[in-house]
């Protein structure tokens, strides 16, 4: 059977797709792991519609196998085809702000003017952390983006040299004022960066006067050309404490520092935010990095800049857990006074769910929007709603932090049992990838017979599951957990 994720990922996600709006929407739903919606849409289409759509596909290689994709989606297990009569609400309280859903635009190039943000809010995003406003002179470079790819996949990592808003700061606050006036139910948050105590206070007060619901303090931009800005502050808990306190005392709206991942631990920065009276924390901003592509050079030069995208998600989750699961912070009572907005590699609703399950009450998206557009909000919300319905959960807040008890120290993991891999013979195509990886990167615990069938050698297998991870068809699964015999 056709591999759903692989085939859906081949789709170019065309604007005004020639295959037709309904088919394009169904493929996009499959691409972003919203299989409930994809199945519903595909099941309503005739064979003739699917054949016509496939004939209209303008792929640079070969057309998407739309009819096969529709059949594969429809044949998924019942949990994916569950269609509740009423979807649960995604409303969630964040920093004393009631938000219609947890999905916000992250402060970046995806929200730099009125029209952009308005289109996003109309599409269904609950709010925006507007691109960072500053009084500093911002001069951007060209080109300013690069990507890290693997085989034929869309880029897994994204590097940017983008700084802050290039608009005059008074113009940006006028934009925020109009956005709040025209979209009163949405949450409009100003991100700011000052160069002095006075500037931080001035910009925060202007945000409050413009009607913003909250102000984010950018302590984390990794590519500011002037010292004492961005991540220079976020790496210094004392500066975090001082600047957050200055702003907290100057305004009545929630104050949310945005933290850098370019630190050894989040504990000290988070404590500084807490003791300064912050209402929440945004984390993480981009990771300092270098890519070596000649096409991304600026006048034949390279520099350190920020890394984001799917590849940074595990790092972001680890840093979120350093705040939400830290006994030192819990002892201080941090979870009762500060909410966390999670950032880093969120592309599908499952990505967002992982941040929420580690304690976030809000998530921000940037790189995925730059790749696929504001339209992904449909699958973010619908996917999360169907997941909640499948579990009988009616309030999103019940998912907040539910996985925290399952995150333990390495020393606390069970080391007395193991799980053997199990090969599904019907699904195995005999490529031998598992054999190669186990021979050269594992424990030589797989034989590969003349009939091109891998066989697990129980006497050598240690249950590392490298074979399962490299299998291109998902033919290797899990057996039952048993007690170790050696």
N, C-alpha and C positions, 0 to 999 in steps of 0.2 A: 504493500500500500504506500502511496505517496506520503512523503514526510511533510507534514503541515508547516512547521516552522521554517524549514528550508525553502519550500516553494513560495510561501507568503513573503519571505525575506527577499526573494528574487524580484518581486514586484517593485517597479520604480516609483509607485505612489504618485502618479502623474497628477498635475493640476488639470482639472476639467478632463478627466480620463476618457479616451475614446471608447473604452469598454462599457461605459455607462455609469451613472452615479451610484445606482444600487449595487452593482457588482464591485465597483471600486471601494464602496463603503464596507462591503462584506470582506473583501480581501484585507483591507486595512484593519478591520476588527480582528481577523485571524493573525495578522502580523504583530499586533500589540496584545496578544494573549487574551483577547476578549472573545473567546470561542462561543459563549452563549449567544451573543449578538450575531456573530458570523453564521452560526447554524440557523438561527431564525431567518436571517435574510436569504441565505442560500436555499433553504427549504421552500421559500415562497417563489422561487424562480423555476421556469420550465427548462427542459433540456435545450429547447430552441434558443432561449435567451442566453443560456450559458455558452452554447456553441457560437452564437453571433458575437458575444463579448470576447471570446477567445480569438476569433478571427480578426477582431478590431484592435487587439493588443499591439502596441508599438514598441515592444521590448527590443533593445539593441542586439540581443542574442536570439533566443527562441521565445515564442509567446508563453506567458504563464499558462500552465495547464489548469485552467479555471474549472472545467467540469470535474476533473479528478480531485481538485482541491475541495470543491463543494461536497463531493461524495465523502472524502476523508474527514472533513469537519463534521458532517452529519453522522458519521459512524463513531464518534467519540463516546466515551462512557457517559452514563446518565448524569453524573454530576456536572458535566459541561453543557448538557442540553437542558438543564433545569430552567424553566421560564416561570418565575413567580408572577402572580397576578398583580402584585404591587411591590415596587422596589423600595427598600428602606431609605431613609434620609441619610445624607452624608454630613449633616450639620455638626459642627464641632466648635467648642469654645477655645479660643487661643488668645492668651494675654487679655482676658476679659472682653474679647471681641467675639461676637457670634458670627461664624463664617459659614456660608451655605455649603461649602465642601472644603477639604484641606488643601486644595491645589492652588498655588500662587505662582506667578512669574517671578523668577529670581532676578535680582538687580544686575542688569547686563545689557548687551546690545539688543535683546529682544523687547525692550521696553524703554525707548528713548524719545518718544514723542506722543502727542495726544492720540493721533489716529491709530497707531500701533496698539496702544493699551486699550483703547475703546473697542477695537476689533476683537481683542482677546477676551475682554469682559463680556461682550455680546456672545462670544462662542461658548461661554460657560465657566471661565476661570473665576475663582472666588475673589481674587484680589491680586495686587501687584506690589512687589518691592521695587520701586522705580529706580532706574539707573542712577548711581551715586552722584549726588549734586555737590559741587565744590566751588570755591572762589578761586582756586588755583588755575593757572593757564594750562589747559590740556591740549596737547598736540600729539595726535596719533601717528603711527607708522604705517607703511604699506609695503608688502602685505602684512597682515597682522594675525593670520590664522594658519595652523598646520594640523595634520591629523596623523594618528597612528593606526595602521590597518593590519589585518591578519587574513591571509589568503584572499578569498573573494568576498569577505564580509564588509558591510558598511563600517565606517571607522569606529573603533572601540575606544579610542582615546582622542581627545581634542585639546590642542594647545592654543592659547590666545595671548596676544600682547596688548589687548584692549585695556584702556585705563578707565576714566570716569566720563561723565557726560560732558560733551563739548558745547552744549548750549549755555548761554548766559544763565547764571543761577536764578535770576529773577524770572526769566522765561520758564524755567522748569517748575518753579513754584506756582506760576500762573497755570501751567498745564495741570498740575496736581489739584489746584483749586477747581478748575473746570471739570476734571474727572470726578471729583467727589460730589460736585453739584449735580452732574448729569447721571451719576451712578451711585446714589446714596446708599444702596444696599450692599455695594461692593466695598472691600477693604483696601484703602489706598494708603500705602506706607512709603514714606520718603526715606531713602538711604542717603546719608550725608557723610562728608569727610572734611574736617577742618584742619588748619595748619597751626592754630593756636587755641588756647582755652576760649578766647573771645569769639573766634570763628565757629567753634563747635556750638556754643550757646546761641549765637546769632542764627545759624542755619537751622537749629532745632526749633527755635521760636518761630522762624518763618514757616517751617513745616506745620507747626501747630496752628498758626494764623491762617494757613491755606486750607485748614479743615482736615488735614491728614489724620488717619486713625491711630497712627503710631510712627515712630522714627527709628530707623535702623542706623547703627553707628558702624561704618565700614572700618574695622580695625584689621583688615585682612587682605587687601589687594596686594598681590606679590610683585607687581611690576611698576610701582610708582618711581618716577625718575628723580624725585626729590626725597632726601632722607627725612626720617621722622614722620612718615605717612604710611598708611596701609598696614601691611604686616609688620612693620617696625614697631607699631603700637601693640598689635596682637601677640607679639612674642615677649612682651614685657608686662607682667601682671600689675606692676605698680602704675604704669601708664593707663592700663585698662581701668583700674580702680579710679584714678584721678579723673579721666575724661568722662567716664560713665557717670560718676558722681556729679560733675559739673552740669551735664545735660539733665540728669535726673532732677536736680534741684531747680532747673530753669523752666521745665515744662510739666504739664499735667498728663499728657498722653503717654502710653507705654513706650519704654525705651528698650531697644533690642540690639545689643552688640552683635556684630557678625565676626565670627572667630576664624582664625587661620589654622590650617592643619600643619603648618610648618613649625611645630613645636614637639617636644618629646612627649608631653602629656597634656590633656585638657583639664586636669584637676585644678591647677593653680589659676589659669585664666578664668575657669568657670567660677571658682570661689571669689575671684576679684569682681566679677560681674554681680554675683550674689550680694556681696557685702556693699557694693555700690548702689544697690537697690534696683537693678535691672528687672524688667518684667519678663524677659525671655532672652534666648540666645539663638542666633542663626548659625548653623554649622553644617558643612564646612565650605569655606571658599576654596579656590583652586590650589593645587599642589605645585610647588616650585619645580620646574623641569626644564630640560633642554631637548629639542628635537633637531636632527641634523639634515633635514631636507633642504636641498639647494633652492627649491622653488619657494621656500618660505623665508629666504634670507632678505634682510633689509639692507640694500646697497652692499651686498656680499658679506654682511655681518650677521651673527647670531647672538642671542642673549637668553638669560634665564627668564622664564615666564610661567603662566599658570596652566595646569593640566586638569582637565575635567572629562566628563563622559562616563560611559558604562564602566570603564576600567577602574575608576576611583571609588566605586560604590562600596566594596569591602572595607576600604580604608575609612570612608565616611561613617559606615556603620560601627566600626570599632571605636571611632572617636565619639560618636553619639553615646555608645555604651559606657565610655569612660565618664560621662556625665550622669546618665540616667541610672546606671548600675553601680556607681561608686559609693562604697559605704561611708567614706569620709564626707562626701557631699550630702548623702542621706542624713548623716548625723547632724549636719548643719541645718537640715530642713529645706534643702534647696528645691526639692520636687514640689513643695507646697507653695513656693513663691515665684518660681520661674518656669515658663513653658519653653519647649525646644522646637525650633523649626528646622527640619532636616533637609540637607542639600547634598547632592553628589551622585550622579549617575542614574537618576530616576528617569526611566523611559516608559515603563509599563506600570499598570496598577499593582502588579506583584512587587515591583521595586518599592513603590510607595508604601505598600502594606508592611514591608520589612522594617522601614523606618518607624512606622506607627507602632508596630509590635515591640519595638525597642524603646518606646516612650515618647515619640514625637507627636505633637498635636497639630502639626502643620508641616507641609512639605513644599519645597520650591524647585522649579524645573527651569533649566536653561538650555543645555546642549541639545537635548532631544527636540526642543522647539526649533532650534537653529537648523536641525536636520530635517524635521518633518512638518513643522508649522504648528500654529495654535490648534489645529483640528484634532490633535491627539487627546484633547481634553475629553472628547466623547468616550473614548475607550478607557481613559483613566477612571472616569466616574462610573460608567456602566459596568466595567470589569469589577471594580470594588463593590458596587452595589449587589451584583449577582453573587459574588463571593460571600458577602454578608448574608444574603438570602439563603444560600446553600447551607449555611451553618445555623440559620434561625436567629441571627443577630439583628436587632432592630435599631441599635444605637452604636455609632462608630466609636464612641468613647470607651466601649467595652473591649475594644481591640488594643487600646493604648497601653503599652507596656506588658502585654500578656506573655511575651516570650522572655522577659527579663529573668524569671526564675530558672529558665533552662540554659542560661549562659553561666558557665562555671569556670573555675581555674583549671589549667591543664592537669594539675595534680589531683583534681577531683574527678577526672574522667574514669569511666569503667575500663580497666585494663585486664580484666579476667575473662572476658568473653570476646567473640568475634563473629563476623557475618561473612559467609562465603558468597562470592558472585555466582549468579545463575544464568546460564545462556538459554535464551528462547530460540529454539531451533527453527521455528517457522519464520522468525524475524531476521535471523542471521543470514547475511548474503555471502559469507565466506571470504571477506576481504583480507582478513588476517591482521588488521591493525592492532587488535588486542594482543596477538602473539608477539608482534614486533616490539610493542611497548613493554610487555612483561619480560621479554628476553633481554632487552637492552636497558630498561629503566626500572625493572621490578625484581622479581624473585624466580624467574624461569619456571613459573608454575602453570604454564599453558602449553599444551602440545597442539600441533596443527597437522591434521591427518591428510592423507591423499585425497579424501573426499571434501577437502577444504572446510572442515568442521573443527572449531576450537574446542578443546576439552580441558577443564580445570583439573589440575593435579593437586588433590587435597593434601598430600603429604608435604607439598612445598608452599602452597598458598598461605599467605599471612593475612588475607582480607584487607589489603590496602585499597583495592578498587580502582587502581589506575586503569585497568582494562575497561571498566564500565564508563569511565570518563572519556576515553578516546574512541569508543564505539560510535561510528557515524549513524547507525540506524536505531540506537537505543535498544539493542537486542540483549543487553546484559543488565540483569536486575539484581535484586537482593534476595538471598535465602533467609531462613530464620536465624536469629541470633542464638548462638550456642556457647557453652562453656569451653574455654581453651583446653586442649589436651596436651599441650606442650608449652 
